[in-house]
Each structure stands twice: as C-alpha cells, then as structure tokens.
C-alpha cells in the first residue's frame, strides 16, 4: 500500500472511532463512563491530528518525519494493576446503555486494530514503525474497552477469560 493511501485510510478509521466515543460521552450520564469515553475520544483525536500532520507533510515534501506518538490509555499491565480499585455504582438502565456503547466501541477498535495489523504487513519498511505504533495503541484501547465491558457486565469473564469456575466448587 502506498503511504498517502495508508494515511487517508487510517484517518477514516480514526475519525470513525473518535466520533463513536464522542457519541458515547454524550449518550451516558455516568461520570465514570463519560471519563473513559472522553479519554478514548481524546486519544483518537491525537491520532487524527498526527495522521493529518503526516499527510500534509507528505503532500508538501514527498517525505514524512516519524515522531513519537504517545497515548493516555495505559497498557494492559497497568489496566490489570488498577482493575481491583474500580467499583461501579451504575443503575441497571445506565449499565445497559454503557454496555451497548462499549460493545460497539470494542467491535470498532478490533476492526481498527485489524486494519493496522494488515497495514503493517503491506507498507514499506521505512514507514512500518509508525503504523506499528498505531497498532500497539489500538490494542491497548481494545484492552481498556474490554476491561470496562467485563466490569459493566460482571459476567465472570475478565479480558475474555473466565475469572472463576463455579463448576469446580
């Protein structure tokens, strides 16, 4: 895939997921839900800004500089460490709405991650590191959203793995 096409395609994904999180912020009255959705929206906006600046640079000079892309969403290890401190006070109606929003966000994050995974395998080696960083960040977003979803649904599964086996007792 050519760089300009990769950048414009990535912008489509990033704008879509950012907008989904902004809708989720507006759609929940739970302060904890608003906080996580806003943090994810802000992170996605940083991705949009970064990609737009790289695209403008490419169009102007025919080259890009790859700058470090940071994320405010912690990595999986940090999420796991903080998980035990989280408590929910959502009522049943808010819980259902947040679950719907998180499910849609998870689906979209997985799709975005798959896009970057494919792109990393297709893009020229000199641009691969930039998109590999996006893949790393999007995978952390998946972990954060999955954790929130597991917490909201209290299914006995955490990160998609069963926390406890009632059959063993």
N, C-alpha and C positions, 0 to 999 in steps of 0.2 A: 504494500500500500504506500502511496506517495504521502509525504509529510503534510502537505496542505489538506489533502482529503482526510487524513487521520485527525488533524486538528479540528476541522469542521465537523467531522462525525463525533468526536469526543465532546465538542460543545453542545451538540444535540442531546447527548446523554446527560451531561452535567446540568444543562438548563432544565431538563425534564425532572431530574431528581430534586434539584433545588426547589422548583415550583411545587412539587409534591410535598416537600417539607414545609414550605410556607403555607400551603393549604392546611396542613395538619396543625400548624401553630394556630391558625385562625379557627380551626374546627374543634379545638379542645379548650375546656375551661380549667383543666387540671394544671396547676403551676409546674409540677414536675414534668408532665407531658410537654407543656409549652417549652420548657427549658431544653429538653433533649432535642425536640424537633427544631428549635431555633438554632441550637449548636450545630446540628447537622446541616441546616439550611445555610448557615454562615460558612461552614466548611466547604460546602458545594459552591457557594458564591466565590470563595477564594480560588477554587478550581476554574471556574468560568473566567475570572479575571486573569489568571495565569495563562490559560489557553488563548484568550483573546490577545494578550500581550505577545505571546509567542507567534501567533498567526500574523499579527501586524508587523512584527519584526521580520518574519519570513517573507511577507509580501513586499516589504520595503527593501530588504538587503539580500534576500535569497539564502539567508542563513539564520540560525537561531542560537541563542546562548541558553544553556540549560541551567537554570537557577534552582536552588533547593526549594522544594515545596513542602511546607510544614502543615501539620494537621492538629486541630484542637481535640480531635477524638482520640482517646488513648488506645494503646494497643491491647491485644487480648489479655495479656498478663495483668495489666493494670485494671482492666474491667473485672477480671476474676477476683482480684485482690479487694476491690471496692464492693463487690456484689453483696457481701454479708451485711453491709451497713445500710442497704436500701430497704425501706419499708414503704408500703403503699397504703394510701387512705382513699383510694378511688371508690366511688359508689358503683353499683353494678352497671348503670347506664353509661357512665363515663368510661368504665373499664371496657365495655363492648365497643364503644366508638374508638378508643385508643387502640384496641386490638385490631380493628379494621384498618386503621391508618398504618399501624406497624406492619401488618401483613402485606399491605400494598407497598410500603417502603422496602420491606425485605425482598419482595419479588423484583422490584425495580433495581435495588442495589445488586442483587445477584445477576441480573441482566447486564448491568453496567460493568460489573467485575468480569463477566464472561467476555464482554466487548474488549476490555483492556487486555485480558489474557490472550485473546485471539490477535489483537493488535501487536502485542509484544513479539509474537511469533512471526509477524508479517512485515514489521517496519525495519528499515535499515538499521544496522548495528549502532551507528553514531547517534541515533535518536531513541534507541531502545530503553536506555536508563530512565529517561523522562517518563515514558509510559509505564515502565515497571514500577515507578514510584506511585503513579496513579492507581495501579493495580493493588499495591500494598495498602494504600489508604482506603480504597473501596472495600477491601477485605476486612479492614478494621471497622468500617461502617457496618458491614454485614454482622460482625460480632456484636457491636453495640446494639443494633436493632434486634438481633436475635435474643440477646440478653433481656432487653426491655420487653419483648414479646413473651418470652418464657416467664418473666416475672409477672406480667399483667395477667397471663392466662393461668398461671400456677398449675401447670399441667403435670408436674412431677418430672418434667424434662428441662434440662438446662443446657443451652448451646446444642440442642438437638440430641443430647444423651440423657438417658434416664438417670435421675438423681438417686432414686431408691427403688427397690424392687419389693413390692408388697407381697409378692408370691413367696418370697424367701422366709417370711415370718409365719 
